[in-house]
Amino acid sequence: MTGTIKTKTDKGFGFISRDGETKDLFFHSTDLVGVTFDALQEGAAVAFDIVESEKGPRAKNVKLA
């Protein structure tokens, strides 16, 4: 799956927007692969897996596309 970093917070998490989807996908800094949270910029294209959590779907294995 691919998307774009929509927002990042100063608390170590953010949201990814996906084409064709209205709801953004949550990600945490521990879900990143090959890139640090600080180096990840809003608007960057990313690839990721989607997993189910207690609070709904979220992104895992997030890396720059």
BASE-129645 format. One record per residue (C-alpha): residue in one letter; y negated, z, x. Coordinates in nm, 2 decimals, m for minus. Last residue first. Example, Ala and Ser with C-alpha at 12.3 -4.5 7.8 and 13.67 -1.06 7.14 Angstrom:
2
{r S; {0.11; 0.71; 1.37}}
{r A; {0.45; 0.78; 1.23}}
//
This chain:
65
{r A; {m0.50; m0.14; 0.85}}
{r L; {m0.60; 0.20; 0.99}}
{r K; {m0.33; 0.46; 0.92}}
{r V; {m0.24; 0.70; 0.64}}
{r N; {0.11; 0.83; 0.66}}
{r K; {0.08; 1.00; 0.32}}
{r A; {m0.15; 0.92; 0.02}}
{r R; {m0.14; 1.13; m0.30}}
{r P; {0.01; 1.11; m0.65}}
{r G; {m0.01; 1.41; m0.88}}
{r K; {m0.11; 1.77; m0.84}}
{r E; {0.23; 1.91; m0.76}}
{r S; {0.28; 1.62; m0.52}}
{r E; {0.42; 1.26; m0.56}}
{r V; {0.41; 1.03; m0.27}}
{r I; {0.22; 0.71; m0.20}}
{r D; {0.25; 0.54; 0.15}}
{r F; {m0.05; 0.43; 0.34}}
{r A; {m0.25; 0.14; 0.49}}
{r V; {m0.62; 0.17; 0.56}}
{r A; {m0.94; m0.03; 0.55}}
{r A; {m1.24; 0.16; 0.67}}
{r G; {m1.53; 0.21; 0.42}}
{r E; {m1.59; 0.57; 0.51}}
{r Q; {m1.50; 0.62; 0.87}}
{r L; {m1.19; 0.77; 1.03}}
{r A; {m1.27; 0.89; 1.38}}
{r D; {m1.33; 1.25; 1.27}}
{r F; {m1.00; 1.26; 1.08}}
{r T; {m0.81; 1.14; 1.38}}
{r V; {m0.62; 0.82; 1.40}}
{r G; {m0.26; 0.73; 1.49}}
{r V; {m0.11; 0.87; 1.17}}
{r L; {m0.32; 1.07; 0.91}}
{r D; {m0.15; 1.28; 0.64}}
{r T; {m0.26; 1.61; 0.81}}
{r S; {m0.62; 1.51; 0.75}}
{r H; {m0.55; 1.52; 0.38}}
{r F; {m0.54; 1.23; 0.13}}
{r F; {m0.62; 1.20; m0.24}}
{r L; {m0.60; 0.86; m0.42}}
{r D; {m0.88; 0.73; m0.63}}
{r K; {m0.83; 0.66; m1.00}}
{r T; {m0.94; 0.32; m1.14}}
{r E; {m0.67; 0.11; m0.97}}
{r G; {m0.69; m0.27; m0.93}}
{r D; {m0.79; m0.25; m0.56}}
{r R; {m0.73; 0.09; m0.42}}
{r S; {m0.99; 0.36; m0.34}}
{r I; {m0.89; 0.63; m0.09}}
{r F; {m1.01; 0.99; m0.12}}
{r G; {m1.09; 1.27; 0.12}}
{r F; {m0.97; 1.57; 0.31}}
{r G; {m1.06; 1.79; 0.60}}
{r K; {m1.31; 2.03; 0.46}}
{r D; {m1.62; 1.84; 0.57}}
{r T; {m1.54; 1.59; 0.30}}
{r K; {m1.45; 1.22; 0.33}}
{r T; {m1.51; 0.95; 0.07}}
{r K; {m1.41; 0.60; m0.02}}
{r I; {m1.16; 0.52; 0.26}}
{r T; {m1.04; 0.17; 0.16}}
{r G; {m0.70; 0.06; 0.03}}
{r T; {m0.35; m0.06; 0.12}}
{r M; {0.00; 0.00; 0.00}}
//
